[in-house]
Amino acid sequence: MSNKEAPAPVRAAQDQGAAPDRRRWLVLAVVSGSLLLCGIDLTVLHVAVPSMSRELEPSPAQLLWIVDVYSLTLAALLVTCGTLGDRIGRRRMVLSGFLTFGLASAAAAFAMSTAQLIAARAALGVGAAMIMASTVAIIRVVFTDDRERAVALGIWTSAHSVGATIGPLVGGLVTERWGWGAVFLINVPVIVVLLAVGARVIPESRNPVPRRWDLASVVLSVTGLAGVVYALKQAGEHAGVNAVIVTTAAAGGALLYVFVRRQHRLAEPLLDFTLFRERRFTTATLCVIGCFGSYVALLFFLTQWLQQVGDYSPLRAGLALMPLAAANAVGAITAPWTAARWGDRRSLTGALALFATALAFIALVGDTGHYGVLLPPLLAAGYGAGIVMTLGADSIMGAAQPERSGEAAAIQETSFELGAGLGVAVLGTVLTAAYRTGLPQVSGLTPSERTTAQESFEAAEGLAARLPNGTGDSVLHAAQQAYDRGFTAVVAIAAVGLVATATMAAVLLREREGTEEKDGTGEAEALLPPG
């Protein structure tokens, strides 16, 4: 909706918040720079995990919390922060987000225990949610010209993708030179600059008729999701279930059920589930969650596999991921062309199948000692994932009615972050269980030493350093074997999940695109890379 077409109250709010010509691009630089940091923090820790684990010695479940509590918190609070920003002022929300993000980064950098780091990562997710929820609304207010706004939104949207792409490389460079804590500390000076400039140039704006903010829905969604994810990780750590795990999972599931029921009853729900009545909307959302979850999980576990099994340095591991990230960017850029040539359904299905085939190839012949063998499937995986993320995001928006585009956009952004968190949680649980049950027997170990070696690869590595050379080498080799098998299980299960997702897309999107694909072509709307 252009500024000329906006209703009077909205147009008045936009005019009041519009920035002078010379400042609007500076506003864009500030909000895009902050989104770049949010993207970097999604993946920057991946290559730093081995060195961080050696110092803090987290359990397998704690390690997964350190990695994915950021994206899970962000997903849980994104819609909530958007609603609050419309009510209290978007400038205030974004600047508060900058401050929260900066303080949390400093806390994470100097964390002395696993619990402190998990809490700091959760606070980073809160700050990122405050930033991401209001920046797009600020751009729409500041850029009143439709063409300039389209360019600005394109730059803003790509900032998060670029950040997530370069995160492993940045993490590798920083970790190798200054240690794992520096991957968070580098955020602080950037945030100080963004806060100082943003306070001067970002105009205040509010929704003149803000939506109702429902605290009960926030509590239900956050606690329910936390309960389910906690139970899942505990099951992986114990390689089984017990009464506490089952009870926690059931309680979390019940809270999520009550949350969904409550959204159906509210006149202004926190998350409008009626959008999921549209088959194309639901299918596209599931494609995004499955694909982005598999992609982020691949980034994370691949870096661990290369360092722990292949003895890569943090920098070398980060560089090894660059072809994957570059192919992902190419896939996102060429997605409109593939959609125009073959239609959304065929493009989505084919890209998902390509991603699945690449993972299956890695599972079958992947070898850390032969990177040349890994390179083709990494390129294929990145390219396929880039197409799915872009077309899936566009399909989510295209399936919703124009007057509900804001609600659809909130679900679109949430689906990416939720996919990232759940991908690492689910597949990480698989790897933990596979490692514990697949660790080969090593002669000469006491029962307590055997138990220590089964806890995690990092625990086995620490044990090996304390044992005589021969026994220590055997323990380390056994741990590498177990982790290699666990990684193989993870990519194989992800491949099966992507095949199922591709089948779902092929079947459920058929009816909607039947008329477009009779001649093998379809119209593709202008697409922006997903956030």
C-alpha positions as CSV (number, residue, x, y, z in Angstrom):
1,M,0.0,0.0,0.0
2,S,1.6,3.3,-1.0
3,N,1.6,6.4,1.1
4,K,-1.1,8.0,-1.1
5,E,-3.4,5.1,-0.6
6,A,-2.9,4.8,3.1
7,P,-5.8,5.7,5.4
8,A,-5.7,9.1,7.0
9,P,-4.5,8.1,10.5
10,V,-1.8,5.9,9.1
11,R,-0.7,8.5,6.5
12,A,-0.5,11.1,9.3
13,A,1.7,8.8,11.3
14,Q,3.9,8.2,8.3
15,D,4.3,11.8,7.5
16,Q,5.1,12.6,11.1
17,G,7.8,10.0,11.2
18,A,9.2,10.5,7.7
19,A,12.9,11.4,7.8
20,P,14.5,14.3,5.8
21,D,16.0,13.3,2.5
22,R,19.6,13.4,3.7
23,R,18.8,11.2,6.7
24,R,16.7,8.4,5.4
25,W,19.6,6.5,3.9
26,L,21.5,6.9,7.2
27,V,18.4,5.4,8.9
28,L,18.6,2.5,6.5
29,A,22.3,2.0,7.2
30,V,21.6,1.9,11.0
31,V,18.7,-0.6,10.8
32,S,20.4,-2.8,8.2
33,G,23.7,-2.8,10.2
34,S,21.8,-4.0,13.2
35,L,20.1,-6.8,11.2
36,L,23.5,-7.8,9.9
37,L,24.7,-8.3,13.5
38,C,21.5,-10.4,14.2
39,G,22.3,-12.6,11.3
40,I,26.0,-13.0,12.2
41,D,25.0,-14.0,15.8
42,L,22.9,-16.8,14.4
43,T,25.9,-18.7,13.0
44,V,29.1,-17.0,14.4
45,L,29.3,-19.3,17.4
46,H,29.4,-22.5,15.2
47,V,33.1,-22.6,14.6
48,A,33.9,-21.4,18.2
49,V,32.0,-24.3,19.8
50,P,35.0,-26.7,20.2
51,S,37.2,-24.1,21.9
52,M,34.3,-22.8,24.0
53,S,33.4,-26.4,25.0
54,R,36.9,-27.2,26.2
55,E,36.8,-24.2,28.5
56,L,33.2,-24.3,29.9
57,E,32.7,-28.1,29.5
58,P,28.9,-28.0,28.8
59,S,26.9,-31.2,28.7
60,P,25.4,-32.1,25.3
61,A,22.0,-30.7,26.2
62,Q,23.6,-27.5,27.5
63,L,25.7,-27.1,24.3
64,L,22.5,-27.3,22.2
65,W,20.9,-24.7,24.4
66,I,23.9,-22.4,24.0
67,V,23.6,-22.7,20.2
68,D,19.8,-22.5,19.6
69,V,18.4,-20.6,22.6
70,Y,19.2,-17.4,20.6
71,S,17.0,-18.4,17.6
72,L,14.3,-20.0,19.8
73,T,14.0,-16.8,21.9
74,L,13.9,-14.7,18.8
75,A,11.2,-16.8,17.3
76,A,9.1,-16.8,20.4
77,L,9.2,-13.0,20.9
78,L,9.3,-11.6,17.4
79,V,5.6,-11.1,17.0
80,T,5.2,-9.9,20.6
81,C,7.9,-7.2,20.2
82,G,6.3,-6.0,17.0
83,T,3.0,-5.5,18.7
84,L,4.7,-3.7,21.6
85,G,6.7,-1.5,19.2
86,D,3.5,-0.4,17.5
87,R,2.1,0.6,20.9
88,I,5.1,2.2,22.8
89,G,7.0,3.5,19.7
90,R,9.2,1.8,17.2
91,R,12.2,4.1,17.8
92,R,12.1,3.3,21.5
93,M,11.8,-0.4,20.8
94,V,14.7,-0.5,18.4
95,L,17.0,1.6,20.6
96,S,16.1,-0.6,23.6
97,G,16.9,-3.6,21.4
98,F,20.4,-2.1,20.5
99,L,21.1,-1.6,24.2
100,T,19.9,-5.1,25.2
101,F,21.9,-6.7,22.4
102,G,25.1,-4.8,23.3
103,L,24.9,-5.6,27.0
104,A,24.1,-9.3,26.3
105,S,27.0,-9.5,23.9
106,A,29.4,-8.2,26.6
107,A,27.9,-10.7,29.1
108,A,28.3,-13.6,26.7
109,A,31.9,-12.6,26.0
110,F,32.9,-12.7,29.6
111,A,30.7,-15.6,30.7
112,M,32.4,-17.8,33.2
113,S,30.0,-20.7,33.2
114,T,27.6,-22.6,30.9
115,A,24.6,-21.2,32.7
116,Q,25.8,-17.6,32.3
117,L,26.4,-18.1,28.6
118,I,23.0,-19.6,28.0
119,A,21.4,-16.7,29.8
120,A,23.4,-14.2,27.8
121,R,22.5,-16.0,24.5
122,A,18.8,-15.8,25.5
123,A,19.2,-12.1,26.2
124,L,20.8,-11.7,22.8
125,G,17.6,-13.3,21.3
126,V,15.5,-10.8,23.2
127,G,17.5,-7.9,21.9
128,A,17.4,-9.3,18.3
129,A,13.6,-9.7,18.5
130,M,13.3,-6.1,19.6
131,I,15.4,-5.0,16.7
132,M,13.9,-7.1,14.0
133,A,10.3,-6.6,14.9
134,S,10.3,-2.8,14.3
135,T,12.9,-2.1,11.7
136,V,10.8,-2.9,8.7
137,A,8.0,-0.6,10.0
138,I,10.6,2.2,10.5
139,I,11.7,1.7,6.8
140,R,8.1,1.9,5.6
141,V,7.7,5.2,7.6
142,V,10.9,6.8,6.5
143,F,10.8,5.9,2.8
144,T,7.6,7.4,1.5
145,D,8.5,6.9,-2.2
146,D,7.4,3.4,-3.4
147,R,10.5,2.8,-5.5
148,E,12.9,3.9,-2.9
149,R,11.1,1.8,-0.3
150,A,11.4,-1.3,-2.5
151,V,15.2,-0.8,-2.7
152,A,15.5,-0.1,1.0
153,L,13.5,-3.2,1.9
154,G,15.7,-5.3,-0.4
155,I,18.9,-4.0,1.3
156,W,17.3,-4.5,4.7
157,T,16.2,-8.1,3.9
158,S,19.5,-9.2,2.5
159,A,21.4,-7.9,5.5
160,H,20.3,-10.8,7.7
161,S,21.1,-13.4,5.1
162,V,24.6,-11.9,4.5
163,G,25.2,-11.9,8.3
164,A,24.2,-15.5,8.6
165,T,26.4,-16.3,5.6
166,I,29.6,-14.7,6.9
167,G,29.0,-15.7,10.5
168,P,31.2,-18.8,10.4
169,L,34.0,-17.0,8.6
170,V,33.9,-14.2,11.1
171,G,33.8,-16.6,14.0
172,G,36.8,-18.6,12.6
173,L,38.9,-15.5,12.1
174,V,38.1,-14.0,15.6
175,T,38.3,-17.3,17.5
176,E,41.7,-18.3,16.1
177,R,43.2,-14.9,17.0
178,W,41.5,-13.8,20.2
179,G,39.5,-16.8,21.5
180,W,35.8,-17.7,21.6
181,G,34.6,-14.9,23.8
182,A,35.7,-12.4,21.1
183,V,32.9,-13.6,18.7
184,F,30.5,-11.7,21.0
185,L,32.7,-8.9,22.0
186,I,33.1,-7.6,18.5
187,N,29.4,-6.7,18.6
188,V,29.8,-4.1,21.3
189,P,31.7,-1.3,19.5
190,V,29.3,-1.7,16.5
191,I,26.3,-1.5,18.8
192,V,27.7,1.6,20.4
193,V,27.9,3.4,17.1
194,L,24.5,2.2,16.0
195,L,23.0,3.4,19.2
196,A,24.6,6.8,19.0
197,V,23.7,7.4,15.4
198,G,20.2,5.8,15.7
199,A,19.3,8.0,18.6
200,R,19.9,11.0,16.4
201,V,18.4,10.0,13.1
202,I,15.6,7.4,13.6
203,P,12.2,9.1,13.9
204,E,9.6,8.0,16.3
205,S,6.4,6.4,15.0
206,R,3.5,4.4,16.4
207,N,0.5,2.6,15.1
208,P,-2.4,5.1,15.8
209,V,-4.7,2.0,16.4
210,P,-2.4,-0.5,18.0
211,R,-3.3,-4.2,18.3
212,R,-4.1,-5.6,21.8
213,W,-1.1,-7.2,23.5
214,D,-2.0,-10.5,25.2
215,L,0.5,-11.4,28.0
216,A,-1.1,-14.8,28.6
217,S,-0.5,-15.8,25.0
218,V,3.2,-14.8,25.3
219,V,3.6,-16.9,28.5
220,L,1.9,-19.9,27.0
221,S,3.9,-19.9,23.8
222,V,7.3,-19.4,25.4
223,T,6.9,-21.9,28.3
224,G,5.2,-24.5,26.0
225,L,8.0,-24.3,23.4
226,A,10.7,-24.3,26.1
227,G,9.1,-27.4,27.7
228,V,9.0,-29.4,24.5
229,V,12.6,-28.5,23.5
230,Y,13.9,-29.2,27.0
231,A,12.4,-32.7,27.0
232,L,13.7,-33.4,23.5
233,K,17.3,-32.5,24.5
234,Q,17.1,-34.4,27.7
235,A,16.0,-37.5,25.8
236,G,19.0,-37.2,23.6
237,E,21.4,-36.7,26.5
238,H,20.1,-39.7,28.3
239,A,19.7,-41.8,25.0
240,G,16.1,-42.6,26.2
241,V,13.2,-41.2,28.1
242,N,12.1,-41.3,31.7
243,A,9.1,-40.1,33.7
244,V,10.4,-36.5,34.1
245,I,11.1,-36.2,30.3
246,V,7.7,-37.5,29.4
247,T,5.9,-35.3,31.9
248,T,7.8,-32.2,30.7
249,A,7.1,-33.0,27.1
250,A,3.4,-33.5,27.8
251,A,3.2,-30.3,29.8
252,G,4.9,-28.3,27.1
253,G,2.6,-29.8,24.4
254,A,-0.5,-29.1,26.6
255,L,0.6,-25.4,27.0
256,L,1.1,-25.1,23.2
257,Y,-2.4,-26.6,22.6
258,V,-3.9,-24.1,25.0
259,F,-2.0,-21.3,23.2
260,V,-3.5,-22.4,19.8
261,R,-7.0,-22.6,21.3
262,R,-6.6,-19.2,22.8
263,Q,-5.6,-17.6,19.5
264,H,-8.7,-18.9,17.9
265,R,-10.9,-17.3,20.5
266,L,-9.2,-13.9,20.7
267,A,-10.5,-11.1,18.5
268,E,-6.8,-9.9,18.1
269,P,-4.7,-13.0,18.4
270,L,-0.9,-12.8,19.0
271,L,-0.6,-15.3,16.0
272,D,-3.5,-15.6,13.6
273,F,-3.8,-19.4,12.9
274,T,-6.7,-18.8,10.5
275,L,-4.1,-18.0,7.9
276,F,-3.1,-21.7,8.0
277,R,-6.5,-22.7,6.5
278,E,-5.0,-21.8,3.1
279,R,-3.2,-24.9,1.9
280,R,-0.5,-23.0,0.0
281,F,0.3,-20.9,3.1
282,T,0.7,-23.9,5.3
283,T,2.8,-25.8,2.8
284,A,5.1,-22.9,2.2
285,T,5.6,-22.3,5.9
286,L,6.5,-26.0,6.5
287,C,8.9,-25.9,3.5
288,V,10.7,-22.8,5.0
289,I,10.9,-24.4,8.5
290,G,12.2,-27.7,7.2
291,C,14.6,-26.2,4.7
292,F,16.1,-23.5,6.9
293,G,16.2,-25.8,9.9
294,S,18.2,-28.3,7.9
295,Y,20.5,-25.6,6.4
296,V,21.4,-24.0,9.8
297,A,21.8,-27.4,11.3
298,L,24.1,-28.4,8.5
299,L,26.2,-25.2,9.0
300,F,26.5,-26.0,12.7
301,F,27.2,-29.7,12.7
302,L,29.5,-29.5,9.6
303,T,31.8,-27.1,11.4
304,Q,32.0,-29.4,14.4
305,W,32.6,-32.5,12.2
306,L,35.4,-30.7,10.3
307,Q,37.1,-29.6,13.5
308,Q,36.6,-32.6,15.7
309,V,36.9,-35.4,13.2
310,G,39.0,-33.7,10.5
311,D,41.2,-31.6,12.8
312,Y,40.4,-28.4,10.9
313,S,41.3,-25.1,12.6
314,P,38.4,-22.6,13.3
315,L,39.5,-20.4,10.4
316,R,39.8,-23.3,8.0
317,A,36.4,-24.7,9.0
318,G,34.9,-21.2,8.4
319,L,36.5,-21.0,5.0
320,A,35.3,-24.5,4.1
321,L,31.7,-23.3,4.5
322,M,32.0,-20.4,2.2
323,P,31.1,-22.3,-1.0
324,L,28.0,-23.5,0.7
325,A,27.0,-20.0,1.7
326,A,27.9,-18.5,-1.7
327,A,25.8,-21.1,-3.5
328,N,22.9,-20.3,-1.1
329,A,23.2,-16.6,-2.2
330,V,23.2,-17.7,-5.9
331,G,20.1,-19.8,-5.3
332,A,18.3,-16.9,-3.7
333,I,19.2,-14.6,-6.6
334,T,18.2,-17.0,-9.3
335,A,15.0,-18.2,-7.6
336,P,12.7,-15.7,-9.5
337,W,14.1,-17.0,-12.8
338,T,13.5,-20.7,-11.8
339,A,9.9,-19.8,-10.7
340,A,9.3,-18.0,-14.0
341,R,10.6,-20.9,-16.0
342,W,9.1,-23.9,-14.2
343,G,6.6,-22.5,-11.7
344,D,6.7,-22.4,-7.9
345,R,5.6,-26.0,-7.3
346,R,8.2,-27.6,-9.6
347,S,10.9,-25.2,-8.5
348,L,10.3,-25.8,-4.8
349,T,10.0,-29.5,-5.2
350,G,13.1,-29.7,-7.4
351,A,15.2,-27.5,-5.0
352,L,14.1,-29.6,-2.0
353,A,15.0,-32.8,-3.8
354,L,18.4,-31.3,-4.8
355,F,19.1,-30.4,-1.2
356,A,18.1,-33.8,0.0
357,T,20.3,-35.5,-2.6
358,A,23.3,-33.4,-1.6
359,L,22.8,-34.5,2.1
360,A,22.4,-38.1,1.1
361,F,25.7,-37.9,-0.9
362,I,27.5,-36.4,2.1
363,A,26.1,-39.2,4.3
364,L,27.3,-41.9,1.9
365,V,30.8,-40.6,0.9
366,G,31.6,-37.6,3.0
367,D,35.2,-37.6,4.3
368,T,36.9,-34.8,6.2
369,G,40.1,-35.9,4.6
370,H,38.9,-35.2,1.0
371,Y,37.3,-31.8,0.9
372,G,37.2,-32.0,-2.9
373,V,34.6,-34.8,-2.6
374,L,32.5,-32.6,-0.2
375,L,32.6,-29.5,-2.4
376,P,30.0,-30.6,-5.1
377,P,27.3,-31.6,-2.6
378,L,27.9,-28.5,-0.5
379,L,27.4,-26.4,-3.6
380,A,24.2,-28.3,-4.5
381,A,22.9,-28.1,-0.9
382,G,23.4,-24.3,-0.7
383,Y,21.9,-23.7,-4.1
384,G,18.8,-25.8,-3.5
385,A,18.3,-24.2,0.0
386,G,18.6,-20.7,-1.4
387,I,15.8,-21.4,-3.9
388,V,13.5,-22.9,-1.3
389,M,14.0,-20.1,1.2
390,T,13.2,-17.4,-1.3
391,L,10.3,-19.1,-3.1
392,G,8.9,-20.3,0.2
393,A,9.0,-16.9,1.7
394,D,7.3,-15.4,-1.3
395,S,4.7,-18.1,-1.3
396,I,3.8,-17.4,2.3
397,M,3.2,-13.7,1.4
398,G,1.5,-14.5,-1.9
399,A,-1.0,-16.9,-0.3
400,A,-2.3,-14.3,2.2
401,Q,-4.8,-11.6,1.3
402,P,-3.2,-8.2,0.8
403,E,-4.9,-6.7,3.9
404,R,-3.3,-9.5,6.0
405,S,0.2,-9.1,4.7
406,G,1.5,-7.8,8.0
407,E,0.4,-10.9,9.8
408,A,1.8,-13.1,7.1
409,A,5.1,-11.3,7.3
410,A,5.3,-11.9,11.0
411,I,4.7,-15.7,10.5
412,Q,7.2,-15.7,7.7
413,E,10.0,-14.2,9.9
414,T,9.0,-16.4,12.8
415,S,9.2,-19.5,10.6
416,F,12.8,-18.9,9.7
417,E,13.9,-18.4,13.3
418,L,11.8,-21.3,14.6
419,G,13.2,-23.5,11.9
420,A,16.8,-22.6,12.8
421,G,16.1,-23.4,16.5
422,L,14.2,-26.6,16.0
423,G,16.7,-27.8,13.3
424,V,19.6,-27.7,15.7
425,A,17.5,-29.0,18.7
426,V,16.0,-32.0,16.8
427,L,19.1,-33.0,14.8
428,G,21.4,-32.2,17.8
429,T,19.4,-34.6,19.9
430,V,19.9,-37.3,17.2
431,L,23.6,-36.7,17.1
432,T,23.9,-36.8,20.9
433,A,22.1,-40.1,21.1
434,A,24.0,-41.6,18.2
435,Y,27.3,-40.6,19.8
436,R,26.5,-42.1,23.2
437,T,25.2,-45.4,21.8
438,G,27.9,-45.7,19.1
439,L,31.1,-45.1,21.0
440,P,33.3,-48.1,20.5
441,Q,34.8,-50.0,23.4
442,V,38.3,-49.0,24.5
443,S,40.3,-51.4,26.5
444,G,42.0,-50.1,29.7
445,L,39.2,-47.7,30.7
446,T,37.5,-47.8,34.1
447,P,33.7,-47.7,34.2
448,S,33.8,-44.0,35.3
449,E,36.2,-43.1,32.5
450,R,33.9,-44.9,30.0
451,T,31.0,-42.9,31.3
452,T,33.0,-39.7,30.9
453,A,33.9,-40.5,27.3
454,Q,30.2,-41.2,26.5
455,E,29.1,-37.8,27.7
456,S,30.3,-35.8,24.7
457,F,33.2,-35.5,22.2
458,E,34.6,-32.7,24.3
459,A,34.5,-34.8,27.5
460,A,36.3,-37.7,25.6
461,E,38.9,-35.3,24.3
462,G,39.6,-34.0,27.8
463,L,39.8,-37.5,29.1
464,A,42.2,-38.5,26.4
465,A,44.6,-35.7,27.4
466,R,44.8,-37.1,30.9
467,L,45.4,-40.7,29.9
468,P,48.7,-42.4,28.8
469,N,49.5,-41.8,25.2
470,G,48.4,-45.1,23.8
471,T,45.1,-45.2,25.7
472,G,44.4,-41.5,25.1
473,D,44.9,-41.9,21.4
474,S,42.5,-44.9,21.4
475,V,39.8,-42.9,23.3
476,L,40.2,-39.9,20.9
477,H,40.0,-42.2,17.9
478,A,36.9,-43.9,19.3
479,A,35.2,-40.5,20.0
480,Q,36.0,-39.4,16.4
481,Q,34.4,-42.6,15.1
482,A,31.3,-42.1,17.2
483,Y,30.9,-38.4,16.2
484,D,31.5,-39.3,12.5
485,R,28.7,-41.9,12.7
486,G,26.4,-39.4,14.5
487,F,27.0,-36.8,11.9
488,T,26.2,-39.3,9.2
489,A,23.0,-40.1,11.0
490,V,22.1,-36.5,11.2
491,V,22.5,-35.7,7.5
492,A,20.8,-38.9,6.5
493,I,17.7,-38.1,8.7
494,A,17.7,-34.5,7.4
495,A,17.8,-35.9,3.8
496,V,14.8,-38.1,4.5
497,G,12.9,-35.1,6.1
498,L,13.6,-33.0,3.0
499,V,12.4,-35.8,0.7
500,A,9.2,-35.9,2.7
501,T,8.9,-32.1,2.5
502,A,9.5,-32.2,-1.3
503,T,6.7,-34.8,-1.7
504,M,4.4,-32.7,0.4
505,A,5.1,-29.6,-1.8
506,A,4.6,-31.6,-5.0
507,V,1.2,-32.9,-3.9
508,L,-0.3,-30.0,-1.9
509,L,0.8,-27.2,-4.3
510,R,-0.5,-29.0,-7.4
511,E,-4.1,-27.7,-7.3
512,R,-3.1,-24.1,-6.8
513,E,-0.6,-24.0,-9.7
514,G,-2.4,-26.2,-12.1
515,T,-3.3,-23.5,-14.6
516,E,0.2,-22.0,-14.5
517,E,2.0,-25.2,-15.3
518,K,0.1,-26.4,-18.3
519,D,2.6,-24.8,-20.6
520,G,5.5,-25.2,-18.2
521,T,5.7,-21.5,-17.3
522,G,4.3,-19.3,-14.6
523,E,4.6,-15.7,-13.6
524,A,7.1,-14.9,-10.9
525,E,6.6,-11.9,-8.7
526,A,9.6,-9.8,-7.7
527,L,11.2,-11.7,-4.8
528,L,13.4,-10.5,-2.0
529,P,15.8,-12.8,-0.3
530,P,14.4,-14.2,2.9
531,G,15.3,-12.8,6.3
